[in-house]
Amino acid sequence: MIRTATLALCASLGSTGALHAENAFDLVFRSGTLDGLPQGTELLYEGDGAFDPQADKDWGQVTVDLGPDDSASVVGLSPDASEEPLPLGEFKATVGNPVAMVFLERTVQSIAEATGGSPFYIRNRIRDALGGPGQVEPVTATWDGQPVEATSVALIPFANDAHRDDLGAFADLEIRVVVSEAVPGWYLSIQADAPAAGTEAAYTSSLSLAQVEP
């Protein structure tokens, strides 16, 4: 189940010891990012790429719906709305916006399915990258038609991995998260890219905040 796996990702990070402000984890999984948003708020993220590899479908949108009892429901929607919405997990809104956890776990499953590798191993390498400083830089982004100050966090989890040769195009995977205090829910965009390698096609998957309702 996606919720179990994503919680395992964060739990394993916590087991590495105290994290400091310079860790990528503190930016990517910042707590309190849904504080102040009322019940009934829906964050809509436009998707691109194979967001649900297990079902062999692309998801055009992902929503985070804030419900009663501090709940946050994550749902995937097909590009043409021809399929039933796919529940992706139920989370506590008090912890923070779960969309990054869901996206990273989907990335883990995509890599495991494409390479035949262990999702546990892949998840641990992403965990290690989050536990490091990452590549952090200030950027100017656009939200709601206006420029906003933001921060870009880039992770390259397999850069020095001993099993790079087994990962094909994913050996050079880059995960980039753009966050901003000016953006509801903190995340402006989350993207995973791997360039083409030999006969293997390039991989890309992303979510970008498009709308906030009501």
C-alpha positions as CSV (number, residue, x, y, z in Angstrom):
1,M,0.0,0.0,0.0
2,I,1.3,3.4,-1.0
3,R,0.8,4.9,2.5
4,T,2.8,2.1,4.2
5,A,5.7,2.5,1.8
6,T,5.9,6.2,2.0
7,L,5.8,6.1,5.8
8,A,8.6,3.6,5.6
9,L,10.7,5.9,3.5
10,C,10.3,8.7,6.1
11,A,10.8,6.3,9.1
12,S,14.0,5.0,7.6
13,L,15.2,8.5,7.3
14,G,14.4,9.2,10.9
15,S,16.5,6.2,12.0
16,T,19.7,7.7,10.6
17,G,19.9,10.1,13.5
18,A,19.2,13.8,14.1
19,L,18.8,15.8,10.9
20,H,20.0,19.3,10.6
21,A,18.9,22.3,8.6
22,E,21.4,21.6,5.9
23,N,19.9,18.3,5.0
24,A,17.7,18.0,1.9
25,F,15.1,16.1,4.0
26,D,14.3,19.3,6.0
27,L,13.3,21.1,2.8
28,V,11.7,18.2,0.9
29,F,9.7,17.0,3.9
30,R,9.1,20.2,5.8
31,S,6.5,19.8,8.5
32,G,3.5,22.1,8.9
33,T,3.1,22.9,5.2
34,L,-0.6,22.5,5.3
35,D,-1.1,24.5,8.4
36,G,-3.5,27.4,7.9
37,L,-5.3,25.8,5.0
38,P,-9.0,25.2,6.0
39,Q,-10.9,21.9,5.7
40,G,-12.3,21.6,2.2
41,T,-9.1,22.9,0.5
42,E,-8.1,21.0,-2.6
43,L,-4.6,21.3,-4.0
44,L,-4.5,20.2,-7.7
45,Y,-1.2,19.1,-9.3
46,E,-0.9,18.6,-13.0
47,G,1.0,15.4,-13.8
48,D,3.2,14.4,-16.7
49,G,4.7,11.0,-17.3
50,A,3.9,7.5,-16.1
51,F,2.7,8.3,-12.6
52,D,1.1,4.9,-12.0
53,P,3.4,2.2,-13.5
54,Q,1.7,-0.7,-11.7
55,A,-1.6,0.0,-13.5
56,D,0.2,0.9,-16.7
57,K,-1.6,4.3,-16.8
58,D,-0.6,7.9,-16.9
59,W,-2.2,10.2,-14.3
60,G,-3.0,13.7,-15.6
61,Q,-3.7,15.1,-12.2
62,V,-3.1,14.4,-8.5
63,T,-5.2,16.1,-5.8
64,V,-4.6,16.6,-2.1
65,D,-7.9,17.1,-0.3
66,L,-8.1,18.4,3.2
67,G,-10.9,16.7,5.1
68,P,-12.2,16.4,8.7
69,D,-10.1,15.3,11.6
70,D,-6.9,16.8,10.0
71,S,-7.0,14.3,7.2
72,A,-5.3,14.7,3.8
73,S,-6.5,12.4,1.0
74,V,-4.3,12.0,-2.1
75,V,-6.1,10.9,-5.3
76,G,-4.8,10.3,-8.9
77,L,-6.9,11.2,-11.9
78,S,-6.4,10.0,-15.5
79,P,-5.6,12.6,-18.2
80,D,-9.0,12.4,-19.9
81,A,-11.0,11.6,-16.8
82,S,-12.1,8.3,-18.4
83,E,-11.0,6.2,-15.4
84,E,-12.2,6.1,-11.9
85,P,-10.1,8.2,-9.5
86,L,-7.3,6.1,-7.8
87,P,-6.9,6.6,-4.1
88,L,-3.2,7.0,-3.4
89,G,-3.3,7.3,0.4
90,E,-4.8,8.9,3.5
91,F,-2.5,11.0,5.7
92,K,-2.5,13.3,8.6
93,A,-2.5,16.9,7.4
94,T,-0.7,18.0,10.6
95,V,2.4,16.2,9.5
96,G,2.6,18.1,6.2
97,N,1.7,17.9,2.5
98,P,2.0,14.2,1.6
99,V,2.3,14.8,-2.2
100,A,6.1,14.6,-2.1
101,M,6.1,11.3,-0.3
102,V,3.6,9.8,-2.8
103,F,5.6,11.1,-5.7
104,L,8.9,9.6,-4.5
105,E,7.3,6.3,-3.7
106,R,5.9,6.2,-7.2
107,T,9.3,6.9,-8.5
108,V,10.7,4.0,-6.5
109,Q,8.1,1.7,-8.0
110,S,8.8,2.9,-11.5
111,I,12.5,2.3,-11.2
112,A,12.0,-1.2,-9.6
113,E,9.6,-2.2,-12.3
114,A,11.8,-1.0,-15.2
115,T,15.0,-2.5,-13.9
116,G,13.9,-5.5,-11.9
117,G,15.7,-4.1,-8.9
118,S,14.7,-4.2,-5.3
119,P,12.4,-1.3,-4.3
120,F,13.9,-1.5,-0.8
121,Y,17.4,-0.9,-2.2
122,I,16.2,2.0,-4.4
123,R,14.2,3.5,-1.6
124,N,17.3,3.4,0.6
125,R,19.4,5.2,-1.9
126,I,16.8,8.0,-2.2
127,R,16.8,8.0,1.6
128,D,20.6,8.5,1.6
129,A,20.3,11.3,-0.9
130,L,17.7,13.1,1.3
131,G,19.9,12.7,4.3
132,G,22.7,14.6,2.6
133,P,22.9,18.3,1.6
134,G,21.5,17.9,-1.9
135,Q,22.0,20.6,-4.4
136,V,20.1,23.6,-3.0
137,E,19.8,27.0,-4.7
138,P,17.5,30.0,-4.6
139,V,15.4,30.5,-7.7
140,T,12.6,32.7,-8.9
141,A,9.5,30.8,-9.9
142,T,6.0,31.8,-11.0
143,W,2.9,31.1,-9.1
144,D,-0.6,32.5,-9.9
145,G,0.9,34.7,-12.6
146,Q,3.4,36.3,-10.2
147,P,7.1,35.8,-9.5
148,V,7.9,34.2,-6.1
149,E,11.0,33.5,-4.3
150,A,11.6,29.7,-4.2
151,T,14.2,27.1,-3.4
152,S,15.3,24.3,-5.8
153,V,16.5,21.0,-4.2
154,A,18.2,18.5,-6.5
155,L,19.0,14.9,-5.6
156,I,21.1,12.5,-7.6
157,P,20.7,9.3,-5.6
158,F,22.7,6.9,-7.8
159,A,25.6,9.2,-8.7
160,N,28.2,7.0,-6.8
161,D,26.2,3.9,-6.5
162,A,28.0,0.6,-6.7
163,H,25.2,-0.9,-8.9
164,R,24.9,1.9,-11.4
165,D,25.5,-0.5,-14.3
166,D,22.3,-2.4,-13.3
167,L,20.2,0.7,-13.4
168,G,20.4,1.6,-17.1
169,A,19.1,5.1,-17.7
170,F,18.1,5.5,-14.1
171,A,21.8,5.6,-13.1
172,D,21.7,9.3,-13.8
173,L,18.3,9.9,-12.3
174,E,17.8,13.5,-10.9
175,I,15.0,14.4,-8.6
176,R,14.3,18.1,-8.4
177,V,11.8,19.7,-5.9
178,V,10.9,23.4,-6.1
179,V,9.4,24.7,-2.9
180,S,8.2,28.2,-1.7
181,E,6.6,29.7,1.4
182,A,4.5,31.8,-1.1
183,V,2.9,28.6,-2.5
184,P,0.0,26.9,-0.8
185,G,1.1,23.5,0.3
186,W,4.8,24.4,-0.1
187,Y,5.5,22.4,-3.3
188,L,5.5,24.2,-6.6
189,S,6.9,21.3,-8.6
190,I,8.4,17.8,-8.2
191,Q,10.2,16.2,-11.1
192,A,12.2,13.0,-11.7
193,D,14.3,12.8,-14.9
194,A,16.7,10.2,-16.3
195,P,18.3,10.8,-19.7
196,A,18.2,8.2,-22.5
197,A,21.0,5.6,-22.2
198,G,21.9,3.3,-25.2
199,T,18.6,1.7,-26.3
200,E,16.7,2.8,-23.2
201,A,14.4,5.7,-23.6
202,A,14.6,8.8,-21.3
203,Y,12.3,8.8,-18.2
204,T,10.4,11.8,-16.9
205,S,7.7,12.2,-14.4
206,S,6.5,15.4,-12.7
207,L,3.8,17.1,-10.7
208,S,3.3,20.9,-10.7
209,L,0.8,22.8,-8.6
210,A,-1.8,24.2,-10.9
211,Q,-4.8,25.2,-8.8
212,V,-6.0,25.6,-5.3
213,E,-9.8,25.3,-4.4
214,P,-11.9,26.8,-3.2
